[in-house]
Amino acid sequence: MTDPRRRSSVPDPFLPGGTVSATAPLSFPAYCQDLFRELTRCDQRRWGEVYVRGLLDVPGRKTPTRISEHVLGRPAVQQLQQFVHQSPWECGPVRRQTARWLTACFDIDAWSVDEAVFVKNGDRSVGVARQFAPSQERTVNCQLACAVSLVGSGGGLPVNWRLLLPPRWDHDEQRREGAHVPEHEHSRPRWQYVLEALDEMTEEWLLDPRPVLADWRHESETDPLLLGLEARGLGYLVEVSPRTPVTMPRPHSALPVVRGTVADLAAHVARRTERTPVGWHDRLTERRYRSQFLSTPALLCPDGSGGPVAAAHRPTPRHLVVDWPFGRPEPRAYWLTNLPARRLAEAFPLSRLRSLADEAMRRLHDDFGLGDFEGRSFRGWHHHVTLASAALGFDALRAAVPSEPKVLAGAGVAV
């Protein structure tokens, strides 16, 4: 995660004046001091700094043995394992401070919701089951998680995590007890995990909302997610399957009412409306692309019960946005969005930001030990992914040179 627009100073809230010269490195102890400020014990804060340093610097697998020997020069496996697996510190404040550092130093354009797959051999680690992983389009024995990433000028960085519990874990008391799953944690639809994470970011972390990007092509329920985002006043751009059922709302279109799939609706509109050429820049590949843009008002078809998905309960206009490459007989991608009509042309470049989150997830796995956690507990899993994000966050921050100091909201420190 690098910032292509290098700026004139590096943030360091713990040095006089709040900034240091562009040639000075970001202070790692100061970064950790801020991240772990709410940990109650000094030994917790110290082991947190050791673990994050190990995730940053240890080559290859990031195990407690290798981290302690590399960072401390001596074995301290038991202490590190106790800190990560059992110590009762809360992840939320650490995730919040990681997010605040990133929002203070980079222009954040969107929040991207992405899947993380942790392939496992056994069946005792928390949340493990043989289950379908949409991002891999196959069934695998794994843990599934969703992460909300900040994406923008600095690339992408996952800052908030949810572990998706399979239904089989709801009533398997032996597995739950062995993995120390909290009593209130149970399997629920993926959209609920997403909304819970977003609520934490807006209501508890007090981050300024950004449009939400999500890949929902493999989900059977689309409307609950969209209704939840709309109820929270969040803009969204959600990629959906071409088989997603929709209807053209009569009040907002001169065309006849159309019921069918998003693919049917796109083909219907394409016969009557010219497609608009659009070009955009991919920040990950540094390439420019050209395609054709098509949009039309659309609503998901209500279920047969006329329940909460009924059109009368949708105050927010929705549009179907289609990426239709030149020379191709069919579109490449379909999105549902509530972005204002004047901003629909931004859908293409906005959708490409998800590739930055994908790259960040790859780096977390390859370079920062995301998949190296050897514990089985619910608490330990959350601690590990939180610290991995903090390590990637520091790596991004030390490569950035912000133009001016800012203040972390609620933290009382200049950045």
Disulfide bonds with the S-S distance in Angstrom:
none
